[in-house]
């Protein structure tokens, strides 16, 4: 994925961390400049720095802290099509609510996700897709340590496929909606989405 700027989403990120093991490939990303938060869908022109405003929240890793229902807006550095992503629901459960399966680790995280990728203005220069598979997500424990194991275990994949599974990638000009299931090593911590090796946003676990 080409370099992205955060347009909105409860603050902005500085380059931090790495994508999960086996994460999405791409040309690398640059985390966004800090942006004022005026509303859940406020925007910022790509490349124009902005100051963090009182009340905006970032994690210890310098990433914007997202909440259920808050829209995350990203754009390529060159001003390409805008990506929007919203985690409408985030729950941690001991078993899969669809097939009753148990996790390989400690618990399942179930994320209901809605995302869209605007159609590029130049059809001859399509933007690469945004990867949404478990390999693009990382888990950070409450003490700040990053889990290096995979979150897309066989039980998690089985649970996800038993329901309305979220597609593994978001392509330009498309919209997706579905459930992402991750196998967590602990119930307390945060989930981080990465693009091309750069973390872009963080969701604390409930």
C-alpha positions, 0 to 999 in steps of 0.5 A, spaced: 500 500 500 502 506 498 504 511 503 497 513 507 495 520 511 490 519 517 485 524 515 481 523 521 480 518 527 481 521 534 488 524 533 494 522 528 499 517 528 507 517 528 511 512 525 510 506 530 511 499 531 511 493 525 505 490 522 503 483 525 508 477 523 506 475 515 503 482 515 500 485 508 506 487 503 506 494 500 511 499 498 511 502 506 506 507 509 507 513 513 503 515 519 499 521 519 501 528 521 497 530 528 490 532 526 485 536 530 479 532 532 472 537 530 468 531 529 468 523 528 468 525 520 473 531 520 478 531 514 485 534 513 488 535 506 494 530 505 500 533 506 498 539 511 500 538 518 495 540 524 496 540 531 493 536 536 487 539 540 485 538 547 481 532 548 484 528 542 487 521 544 493 517 542 496 511 545 503 510 548 505 508 541 503 514 538 497 512 534 490 514 534 485 511 539 479 509 536 472 507 539 466 503 536 463 507 531 468 512 530 470 513 522 477 512 521 479 516 514 486 515 510 489 517 504 495 516 500 500 521 500 499 523 493 492 525 494 489 519 492 482 516 493 480 516 500 479 510 505 474 509 510 474 504 516 469 503 522 469 498 527 462 498 529 462 493 534 468 490 538 467 484 543 471 479 547 468 472 548 471 465 550 467 462 545 465 463 538 458 465 538 457 462 531 459 455 532 461 454 539 468 453 538 474 455 543 480 459 541 487 456 540 489 462 545 485 465 551 479 469 547 476 471 541 476 478 539 470 479 534 470 486 530 464 488 526 467 492 520 465 497 515 470 499 510 470 503 503 475 505 498 473 511 493 474 509 486 481 512 483 480 518 478 485 515 474 483 508 472 490 507 469 493 508 476 490 504 480 491 504 488 493 497 491 488 494 496 488 495 503 489 488 507 484 487 512 486 479 514 488 477 521 496 478 518 495 486 518 493 486 525 497 486 532 496 485 539 499 489 544 498 487 552 496 491 557 504 492 559 505 494 552 509 488 549 507 486 542 505 479 541 509 476 535 504 470 534 499 469 529 492 472 531 489 468 525 489 461 528 485 455 525 479 456 530 479 464 529 478 462 521 473 457 522 469 462 527 470 467 522 468 463 516 462 460 519 458 467 519 459 473 515 466 473 514 470 480 512 474 480 506 481 479 506 482 486 502 479 492 500 480 494 493 479 501 490 472 502 488 469 497 493 466 497 500 466 491 504 462 489 511 463 483 515 466 480 521 473 479 523 475 474 528 482 474 532 485 469 536 488 473 542 493 471 547 490 475 553 483 479 554 486 485 556 490 490 551 489 493 544 489 491 537 493 495 532 491 495 524 497 496 520 498 498 512 505 495 509 509 495 515 506 501 519 501 501 524 496 506 523 490 506 528 489 502 535 483 499 538 483 498 546 479 492 547 473 493 551 
